[in-house]
Amino acid sequence: MLTTPRHGRRTIEAISTDTLSNSIDNLYGQATALLSERELIPAAGLDKHNKYVQRLLNAAADQRLITVADLIGRSTAVIAIACDVEPSALTKFSKPKITNRIHTARNILTALLTAGAAAQGDDPTSAAALIQPVGHRRGGKERPLRDDEIVLARILAEYTYERGGRRAIAALQYTLTEAGAWPSETVLVTGSDLDNIDAPTTLAVKGVNQRAAARHITLDPWSANHIGREARTVATRYPGAIHTDRLAFTGLSGNRSPQASSAVNTGVGRFLEDAGIVDLSVAASSPSKWRVLQVMEKEGVLAAMHASGHTRTITFRTWLGLSDKAVEGLPARIRRPGA
């Protein structure tokens, strides 16, 4: 079963004439410049991104497409050609390898369109909503995001940070979760939780009752830039409030109230849908899990456990969807750093 974006299917008229009449060559140049200058593509996913971009451009050339309007109108065929599958395979239950290939191509095409739309001043959600969803990815309930999905979310976050509006809090909550915070931890973050408000490198998060311990998480350049800027904005707007004013406050009382947690889950979930990530297996915790996987790939499973806040190996394995072999040799319970 497929879902559609929360706001419903939009028509092509929601996108400006300048964007629609833009050539595919210009779209590629504008999108590539934005993605590169803002560091929106995770380093580990850059080679795959470039490979799929070339496949998509070749497919568009095979179809003799010229403009962005042409590309949107023939997007299903372009994705199918780039993946070497029949168009009907895009919505069928396929082998994991094929499904992942289709999702990667679909999301990278959406990233080019949304980045190009943003470069023209259009809301990227208008372009994202015009690309049909495809069969769901595997990975279990509330799986980690993939690199191509991170790019989509970052494009919308960048646009939102520049324009403000109703998604402003959700964009910051997304950024905090992508940095490694649990969704319910995001409403507790203040400027004093950064090691350096002018050039932050780490963020202290408070933990989740009975689930995750308090800890320090390392920020990458993209999240550090936006979290640090927001903290400085709050400090300027409310002098003396840096230690108490929450950066992503929802307006709901209670440090760890169920209402606040539910509001974040809903807000981040809708933000991901608006970005073009339409998949039943994605949830508000998916960006956090992506970050923990990055730590695991670079520093090992023990460092990933510390980054997640888990202290029990079995709950960490289940939470991240790992095999028994992945945590082989670890004790049943670990002591968190500094405890």
C-alpha positions in Angstrom: 0.0 0.0 0.0 1.3 3.5 -0.9 0.8 6.7 0.9 0.6 10.2 -0.6 2.0 13.4 0.9 -0.1 14.8 3.8 -1.0 17.9 1.8 -2.4 15.8 -1.0 -1.2 15.7 -4.6 -0.3 19.1 -6.0 -0.6 20.2 -9.6 2.2 21.4 -11.8 0.7 24.9 -11.6 2.0 25.1 -8.1 5.5 25.6 -9.5 6.6 28.9 -11.1 6.9 29.3 -14.9 10.6 30.1 -14.5 11.3 26.8 -12.8 9.2 24.8 -15.3 10.7 26.4 -18.4 14.2 25.9 -17.0 16.4 23.6 -19.0 17.5 20.3 -17.5 21.1 21.4 -18.0 20.5 24.6 -16.0 18.6 22.6 -13.4 21.5 20.3 -13.0 23.9 23.2 -12.6 21.8 25.1 -10.1 21.0 22.0 -8.0 24.6 20.8 -8.0 25.8 24.2 -6.9 23.3 24.4 -4.0 23.9 20.8 -2.8 27.7 21.3 -2.9 27.9 24.8 -1.4 25.5 23.9 1.5 27.2 20.5 2.1 23.8 18.8 1.8 25.1 15.4 0.5 26.6 13.2 3.2 30.2 12.5 2.3 29.7 8.7 2.4 26.8 9.0 -0.1 28.5 11.3 -2.6 29.8 8.7 -5.1 26.4 7.0 -5.3 24.6 10.3 -5.7 26.8 11.3 -8.6 26.4 7.9 -10.2 22.6 8.1 -10.1 22.6 11.7 -11.3 24.4 10.6 -14.4 22.0 7.7 -14.9 19.0 10.0 -14.6 20.5 12.6 -17.0 21.2 9.9 -19.5 17.7 8.6 -19.2 16.3 12.1 -19.7 18.5 12.5 -22.8 17.2 9.1 -24.2 13.7 10.4 -23.8 14.7 13.7 -25.5 13.5 15.8 -22.6 14.5 19.4 -22.6 12.8 21.3 -19.7 12.0 20.7 -16.1 8.3 20.4 -17.1 9.3 17.6 -19.5 11.3 15.9 -16.7 8.4 16.0 -14.3 5.9 14.8 -16.8 8.1 11.8 -17.7 9.6 11.2 -14.3 8.3 7.6 -14.0 9.9 6.6 -17.3 13.2 8.3 -16.4 13.4 6.5 -13.1 12.6 3.2 -14.7 15.3 3.7 -17.4 17.9 4.8 -14.8 17.2 1.6 -12.8 16.9 -0.7 -15.8 13.4 -1.9 -14.8 9.9 -1.7 -16.3 7.8 1.3 -15.2 5.3 -1.1 -13.5 8.1 -2.3 -11.2 8.1 1.1 -9.4 5.0 0.3 -7.4 5.4 -3.5 -7.1 6.8 -5.6 -4.3 10.3 -6.3 -5.5 13.5 -7.8 -4.2 15.2 -5.5 -1.7 18.1 -4.7 -4.1 15.7 -3.6 -6.8 13.5 -1.6 -4.4 16.5 0.2 -2.9 17.7 1.1 -6.4 14.3 2.5 -7.4 14.1 4.5 -4.2 17.6 5.9 -4.6 16.9 7.0 -8.2 13.5 8.5 -7.3 14.9 10.4 -4.3 17.9 11.8 -6.2 15.7 12.9 -9.0 13.4 14.6 -6.4 16.5 16.2 -4.9 17.5 17.7 -8.2 14.0 19.1 -8.8 13.5 20.4 -5.2 17.0 22.0 -5.1 16.4 23.6 -8.5 13.0 24.8 -7.4 14.5 26.3 -4.2 17.2 28.0 -6.3 14.4 29.7 -8.2 12.7 30.8 -5.0 9.9 28.1 -5.2 8.9 26.1 -2.2 10.6 22.7 -2.8 7.6 20.8 -1.5 5.7 21.8 -4.6 8.2 19.9 -6.7 8.5 17.0 -4.3 4.7 16.4 -4.3 4.7 15.9 -8.1 6.9 12.8 -8.0 4.9 9.7 -7.5 5.7 7.5 -4.4 7.2 4.1 -5.1 7.1 0.7 -3.4 8.2 0.9 0.2 11.8 0.3 1.3 12.7 -2.6 3.6 14.5 -2.1 6.9 11.8 -2.6 9.5 9.5 -0.3 11.3 11.0 3.1 12.1 14.1 2.3 10.1 17.1 4.6 9.7 17.0 7.2 6.9 19.2 6.6 3.9 21.7 9.1 2.5 19.4 10.0 -0.4 16.6 10.8 2.1 18.9 12.9 4.2 19.6 15.1 1.2 15.8 15.6 0.6 15.3 16.6 4.3 18.3 19.0 4.2 17.0 20.8 1.1 13.7 21.6 2.8 15.5 22.6 6.0 17.7 25.0 4.2 14.8 26.6 2.4 12.9 26.8 5.7 15.8 28.4 7.6 16.0 31.1 4.9 12.3 31.7 4.6 10.9 30.9 8.1 7.3 30.1 8.4 5.2 27.3 9.8 8.0 24.7 9.4 10.7 26.6 11.3 10.4 24.7 14.6 10.0 21.3 12.7 13.2 22.1 10.7 15.2 22.7 13.8 13.8 19.6 15.5 14.7 17.6 12.4 18.2 19.0 12.5 18.6 18.1 16.1 17.4 14.5 15.4 19.7 14.2 12.4 22.5 15.3 14.8 21.7 12.3 17.0 19.1 13.5 19.5 16.1 11.5 20.2 12.9 13.3 19.1 11.7 13.9 22.7 15.2 15.3 23.6 14.9 18.1 21.0 12.5 20.2 23.1 14.9 20.3 26.0 17.9 21.7 24.1 19.2 25.2 25.1 22.2 27.2 24.0 24.1 26.2 27.1 24.1 22.6 25.8 26.6 23.5 23.1 30.2 23.4 23.9 30.8 26.7 22.1 27.8 28.8 20.9 30.0 30.6 18.3 31.6 27.4 16.8 29.9 24.4 18.3 31.3 20.9 17.9 29.3 18.9 20.5 25.8 19.0 22.0 24.8 17.8 25.4 21.4 16.0 25.4 19.4 15.2 28.4 18.5 11.5 27.8 15.1 9.7 27.7 13.5 8.2 30.8 14.3 4.5 31.0 15.5 4.4 27.4 18.5 6.6 26.7 21.2 8.1 29.0 22.3 11.7 29.0 25.3 12.1 26.7 27.3 14.4 24.4 26.9 14.0 20.7 29.4 15.2 18.1 28.0 17.7 15.5 28.8 17.6 11.8 29.4 20.9 10.0 25.8 21.1 8.6 24.0 20.5 11.9 26.6 22.6 13.8 26.0 25.6 11.5 22.2 25.6 11.9 22.0 24.7 15.6 24.7 27.2 16.5 23.0 30.0 14.5 19.7 29.4 16.2 21.3 29.5 19.6 23.0 32.8 18.8 19.7 34.2 17.5 18.0 33.2 20.8 20.8 34.7 22.8 20.5 38.0 20.9 16.8 38.1 21.1 16.6 37.3 24.8 19.7 38.5 26.5 20.6 36.4 29.5 18.3 33.5 28.4 20.9 31.3 26.8 20.8 28.9 29.8 17.1 28.5 30.0 15.4 29.3 26.6 14.7 26.2 24.6 15.7 26.3 21.0 13.0 24.0 19.6 10.3 24.6 22.3 6.8 23.3 21.3 4.9 25.4 23.8 3.9 22.3 25.7 4.7 22.1 29.4 6.7 19.4 31.0 10.3 18.5 30.3 9.4 15.0 29.1 5.7 15.2 28.8 3.9 12.7 26.5 2.3 15.7 24.8 5.6 17.3 23.9 7.0 14.0 22.6 4.0 13.4 20.5 4.1 16.9 19.1 7.7 16.4 18.0 7.0 13.0 16.5 4.1 14.5 14.5 6.1 17.6 13.5 9.2 15.8 12.3 7.1 13.2 10.6 5.2 15.8 8.6 8.4 17.6 7.8 9.9 14.4 6.3 6.7 13.9 4.2 6.8 17.5 3.0 10.5 16.9 2.0 9.3 14.1 -0.3 10.1 11.1 1.9 6.9 9.1 1.7 7.4 5.7 3.2 5.5 3.9 6.0 8.7 2.6 7.5 10.1 6.2 8.2 9.4 7.9 11.5 10.6 10.9 13.6 13.4 8.7 15.0 14.7 7.7 11.6 17.2 10.6 11.3 18.6 9.8 14.8 19.2 6.2 13.7 20.9 7.4 10.5 23.3 9.4 12.6 24.0 6.4 14.9 24.8 4.2 11.9 27.3 6.8 10.7 29.1 6.6 14.0 29.0 2.8 13.9 30.5 2.7 10.4 33.3 5.1 11.4 34.0 4.2 15.0 32.4 0.8 15.7 29.4 -0.5 17.5 30.4 0.5 21.0 30.8 4.1 20.0 27.4 3.9 18.3 25.8 2.6 21.5 27.2 5.5 23.4 26.0 8.0 20.7 22.5 6.5 21.0 22.4 6.7 24.8 21.6 2.9 25.0 23.2 1.0 27.8 21.7 -2.5 27.2 23.0 -4.3 24.1 19.8 -6.1 23.3 17.6 -2.9 23.2 20.2 -1.2 21.1 20.3 -4.0 18.6 16.5 -4.1 18.4 16.2 -0.3 18.1 18.7 -0.1 15.2 17.5 -3.3 13.5 21.0 -5.0 13.8 21.8 -8.7 13.5 23.0 -10.7 16.5 26.4 -10.9 14.8 26.7 -7.1 14.7 26.8 -6.9 18.5 28.7 -10.1 19.0 31.2 -9.9 21.9 29.6 -6.9 23.6 28.5 -7.3 27.2 24.8 -7.3 28.0 25.1 -3.9 29.6 27.7 -1.2 29.0 28.8 1.7 31.3 28.3 5.0 29.6 31.4 7.4 29.4 31.8 9.4 32.6 29.4 7.2 34.7 
